[in-house]
Amino acid sequence: MRTTKLFTKAALLSLGLALSGSAFAVKTLHVGTWLPPTNPQNAVVWPTWAKWVEEATEGRVKVEIEHDLGHPKTMFQLVEDGVVDAGFSYHGYVPGRFQLTEIAELPGLGVGAEAGSVALWRIYNKYFMDAGEFEGLTLLGMFCHGPGYIQSIDPITSFDQIKGKKIRIGGGVQSELGKRMGVTAVSAPAPKVYEMMQQGVIDGAFLPMGEQKTLRLNEVARNVTMLPGGMYLGTFSMFISPYFLDQLEPRDRKAIMSVSGEKLSALAGRAWDGIDAEGLKAAEDAGVNLIRVKKGDPMAKNFQKLIEGMDEQWIEKVSDRDSDARQALKELRTVAREYQREHQE
């Protein structure tokens, strides 16, 4: 009897230690963000991915979102330095580093954010992953925001009216578009646009429709010039520290990546398409002047002339990257348009 009791106590103690060790082994994955909580990345994408991660790892990895981490251009460095374990940012905020990602920003793609995001993920992985743009990081996903428009204080119905105007530019392909339009480019992260426009620091901004709601631009940008298909898409990446991944058990590394990649990219694009629809409704409800330019209109024709040669200019710019950029661009547009037809039209 005494031996049996001792054995039972030992077994219970062993079980308690095992449970304690299991609880202690839970890893917290800190995700950094810089956009407001109302943005779809923070309201939908990261919380959904966090749930996927916790389910896939059976609770061994817990995700916490850290807000207000400063300028988005610092996010890459914050993750590389281990200040946070994962994050996301807009490629255009880091001039010179990310040039291959501009493949999905070029005018003429004519799709929404989800189709653009899936195409970007597939093509970047196929053609560009070894180019070293994300050295020191592990990619979780890539995505696009929706079509970019001109959001302004005064109406813009021709490119003559935008020449010399102070326009917030987000970088990337937007910079080239602003240069060709003859605007006075002002560099600033999107969350600063409301304040800058309210104070008269800028006359307008290149941004997707969703910001009419998420940044409350319907209060200050009372005019939106909507060129057919938009002027460009903006590209982002979501990334994680490879050092954080190395600390995990192999099964948990595999689990995290299994709920990332194209699945996460599509989720992000879908969320940004959703906020564009909400932004359009918010603009309409607020009485914003929506200047819907049609394909045959003079402004649309002038835009086509304005963007002539941009494809070739980008192909030449990345010619030193040891990749077939021309074929990649052709394939990206095919993939994006086919995805749009199959999933969203």
Stockholm file with secondary structure:
# STOCKHOLM 1.0

chainA/1-345         MRTTKLFTKAALLSLGLALSGSAFAVKTLHVGTWLPPTNPQNAVVWPTWAKWVEEATEGRVKVEIEHDLGHPKTMFQLVEDGVVDAGFSYHGYVPGRFQLTEIAELPGLGVGAEAGSVALWRIYNKYFMDAGEFEGLTLLGMFCHGPGYIQSIDPITSFDQIKGKKIRIGGGVQSELGKRMGVTAVSAPAPKVYEMMQQGVIDGAFLPMGEQKTLRLNEVARNVTMLPGGMYLGTFSMFISPYFLDQLEPRDRKAIMSVSGEKLSALAGRAWDGIDAEGLKAAEDAGVNLIRVKKGDPMAKNFQKLIEGMDEQWIEKVSDRDSDARQALKELRTVAREYQREHQE
#=GR chainA/1-345 SS CHHHHHHHHHHHHHHHHHHHHHHHTCEEEEEECCSCTTSHIIIIIHHHHHHHHHHHTTTSEEEEEECCCSCGGGHHHHHHTTSSSEEEEEGGGSTTTCCGGGGGTSTTCCCCHHHHHHHHHHHIIIIIGGGSTTTTCEEEEEEECCCEEEEESSCCCSGGGTTTCEEEECSTHHHHHHHHHTCEEEECCGGGHHHHHHTTSCSEEEEETTHHHHTCGGGTCCEEEECTTCSCCCEEEEEECHHHHHTSCHHHHHHHHHTSHHHHHHHHHHHHHHHHHHHHHHHHHTTCEEEECCTTSHHHHHHHHHTTTHHHHHHHHTGGGSSCHHHHHHHHHHHHHHHHHHHTC
#=GC SS_cons         CHHHHHHHHHHHHHHHHHHHHHHHTCEEEEEECCSCTTSHIIIIIHHHHHHHHHHHTTTSEEEEEECCCSCGGGHHHHHHTTSSSEEEEEGGGSTTTCCGGGGGTSTTCCCCHHHHHHHHHHHIIIIIGGGSTTTTCEEEEEEECCCEEEEESSCCCSGGGTTTCEEEECSTHHHHHHHHHTCEEEECCGGGHHHHHHTTSCSEEEEETTHHHHTCGGGTCCEEEECTTCSCCCEEEEEECHHHHHTSCHHHHHHHHHTSHHHHHHHHHHHHHHHHHHHHHHHHHTTCEEEECCTTSHHHHHHHHHTTTHHHHHHHHTGGGSSCHHHHHHHHHHHHHHHHHHHTC
//
